[in-house]
Amino acid sequence: MQTIACIFFPCFYTSLARWDRPEWNERPLVVYREGQVIGVSAELKGRALVGMPLPQARGRCPEGHFVAGEGVLYKKAQNRYLQVLTRFSPLIEPWNEEECFFDLTGSRVQEELRKLKIHIAGKEWGPVLVGIARNKFLARLVVQLLGGTDYRGWSDFQVVEVPAGEEKEFLRGLSLEADWLLPPRALARLKRMGFKYFREIQELSLNDLTQMLGDDGYIVYQHSRGQDHTPLVNLYPPGKVAFSLSFAGEVAERETLKRALRKGARVLTSLLRTRRKGCRSLCLRLIMEEKTVQASRLVPWGYRDEGRLREVLGLLLERLWGEGPVAGMVIEASSLYDWTFTEPNLFSPGIKTGGARYDLKAVVEALNQKHPGKVQSGLELDRRERVLAFWDPWRSGEER
């Protein structure tokens, strides 16, 4: 079963300000950037100041001490806690400076959270909220709801979990406005129809919602029942691209997994093109009830084409097939390189320019995988000078 965590530092900006300037510890702080409030200290959480324009916030909270945000300070602090998270999860997706998703699928969740508390709690980032659920939608929804409350009586490290099977009940009393993934047009239309809470939507069928909202009806229906299939995408560290795909239950049919891999190849292609990257290594992990198996393969000339990525992922699936029912999978592309383009030579159309550049090391490694111990690279010689010396005797020191 997929397990996603969302870590949130509700006083991230003000805690760092106080860490940097201890004399502000007793003042109610409001941090702003580019004319807008981005964070407040715990005692001001009930004022709804975050996101408010600076002049309006000053009028609503005259007792607050307003300070300008320091981007470099926040970025360094974010990198520090992201480095800590790399010890606990292979998939890390920063959402913003104060929030981050990470994958705990297949791990001993309580044991990992106990270790995480030792590394995170009581540091300069301030109090910590962690939401645990089966998907990103619920994990972030939990911490966002708690982050807007007065939690000064809580511990420095607070964990809230939505147990599997209780998602629908958890959502019943919540306002539709809490759905951070719901399209604004769908929310506005539901309001006009008189719907305010998830419990009201849960009484409607999928057909009812699609007739009312069109394609947005599918999202509303899934979210009202605690379902979400938004993939968790690895964005840290930047040297690899990885994401997870989950299933409603365990899957034992090969064709179902192949369809999921086709979707995965499409997502991976989009991520690589967005970053203008290619990859030279692919890894597929299959997550099962009691174990995780994986297979990897080098792609010598670098891939970013959907068809080729799908082909390699299919070969990796064949290697792992037969291990047991699959609850989820992780697709990872590493050894990334910048994808460069070469314009054709319009004045000499008969001469090819910008041809494929092969990575000799990657080619040799790939051949060694197929033929272990039979492929070796020879001595590197300056072939260009040998050819020039053949045509030009002056290069070889001979006199004419």
Secondary structure, DSSP 8 states (H G I E B T S, - for coil): ---EEEEE-TTHHHHHHHHH-GGGTTS-EEEEETTEEEEE-GGGGGG--TT-BHHHHHHH-TTSEEEE--HHHHHHHHHHHHHHHTTT-S-EEEEETTEEEEE-TTS-HHHHHHHHHHHHTTSTT--EEEEEESSHHHHHHHHHHHHTS--TTS-SEEEEE--TT-HHHHHTTSBGGG-TTS-HHHHHHHHHTT--BHHHHTTS-HHHHHHHHTTHHHHHHHHHTT------EE-SSTT-EEEEEEEEEEE--HHHHHHHHHHHHHHHHHHHHHHTEEEEEEEEEEE-SS-EEEEEEEEEEEE--HHHHHHHHHHHHHHHTTS--EEEEEEEEEEEEE-------TT-TTS--S-----HHHHHHHHHHHSTTS--------HHHHHHHHH-GGGGT---
